[in-house]
Amino acid sequence: MAEKIKGNEDGEGGRNESYRIPGRSSNIPRKQLVREVKEGKHPNFSVYTREGEDYVRANPNHMRKDNVDD
């Protein structure tokens, strides 16, 4: 279970095509992490769809430090 997930902003226009989790890999493919979140392995995160693509984001809690891209 990850407490912090950071987007690598490595896709076109700054999209997150991969993510990093401290203590794990620095290059986790988006599709793999989306699958893990959907399986419930990271309960503080959810999946949202934008323009037909799934992305990972932190569940809202009003703490800026928990945002994926911060």
Contacts in CASP RR format, 6 or more apart in sequence:
PFRMAT RR
TARGET T0000
AUTHOR 0000-0000-0000
METHOD contacts of the structure
MODEL  1
MAEKIKGNEDGEGGRNESYRIPGRSSNIPRKQLVREVKEGKHPNFSVYTR
EGEDYVRANPNHMRKDNVDD
1 41 0 8 1.000
1 42 0 8 1.000
1 43 0 8 1.000
1 44 0 8 1.000
2 21 0 8 1.000
2 24 0 8 1.000
2 42 0 8 1.000
2 44 0 8 1.000
2 45 0 8 1.000
3 44 0 8 1.000
4 21 0 8 1.000
4 22 0 8 1.000
4 66 0 8 1.000
5 19 0 8 1.000
5 20 0 8 1.000
5 21 0 8 1.000
5 33 0 8 1.000
5 42 0 8 1.000
5 45 0 8 1.000
5 56 0 8 1.000
5 58 0 8 1.000
5 68 0 8 1.000
6 19 0 8 1.000
6 20 0 8 1.000
6 21 0 8 1.000
6 22 0 8 1.000
6 68 0 8 1.000
6 69 0 8 1.000
7 16 0 8 1.000
7 18 0 8 1.000
7 19 0 8 1.000
7 20 0 8 1.000
7 68 0 8 1.000
7 69 0 8 1.000
8 16 0 8 1.000
8 17 0 8 1.000
8 18 0 8 1.000
8 19 0 8 1.000
8 20 0 8 1.000
8 26 0 8 1.000
8 27 0 8 1.000
9 15 0 8 1.000
9 16 0 8 1.000
9 69 0 8 1.000
10 16 0 8 1.000
10 17 0 8 1.000
10 18 0 8 1.000
11 17 0 8 1.000
15 53 0 8 1.000
15 55 0 8 1.000
16 30 0 8 1.000
16 55 0 8 1.000
16 56 0 8 1.000
16 68 0 8 1.000
16 69 0 8 1.000
17 29 0 8 1.000
17 30 0 8 1.000
18 27 0 8 1.000
18 28 0 8 1.000
18 29 0 8 1.000
18 30 0 8 1.000
19 28 0 8 1.000
19 30 0 8 1.000
19 33 0 8 1.000
19 56 0 8 1.000
19 68 0 8 1.000
20 26 0 8 1.000
20 27 0 8 1.000
20 28 0 8 1.000
21 28 0 8 1.000
30 54 0 8 1.000
30 55 0 8 1.000
30 56 0 8 1.000
31 54 0 8 1.000
33 42 0 8 1.000
33 56 0 8 1.000
34 47 0 8 1.000
34 54 0 8 1.000
34 55 0 8 1.000
34 56 0 8 1.000
36 42 0 8 1.000
37 45 0 8 1.000
37 46 0 8 1.000
37 47 0 8 1.000
37 56 0 8 1.000
38 47 0 8 1.000
42 56 0 8 1.000
44 58 0 8 1.000
44 59 0 8 1.000
44 66 0 8 1.000
45 56 0 8 1.000
45 57 0 8 1.000
45 58 0 8 1.000
45 59 0 8 1.000
45 68 0 8 1.000
46 56 0 8 1.000
46 57 0 8 1.000
46 58 0 8 1.000
46 59 0 8 1.000
47 54 0 8 1.000
47 55 0 8 1.000
47 56 0 8 1.000
47 57 0 8 1.000
48 54 0 8 1.000
48 55 0 8 1.000
48 57 0 8 1.000
49 55 0 8 1.000
56 68 0 8 1.000
57 67 0 8 1.000
57 68 0 8 1.000
58 66 0 8 1.000
58 67 0 8 1.000
58 68 0 8 1.000
64 70 0 8 1.000
END
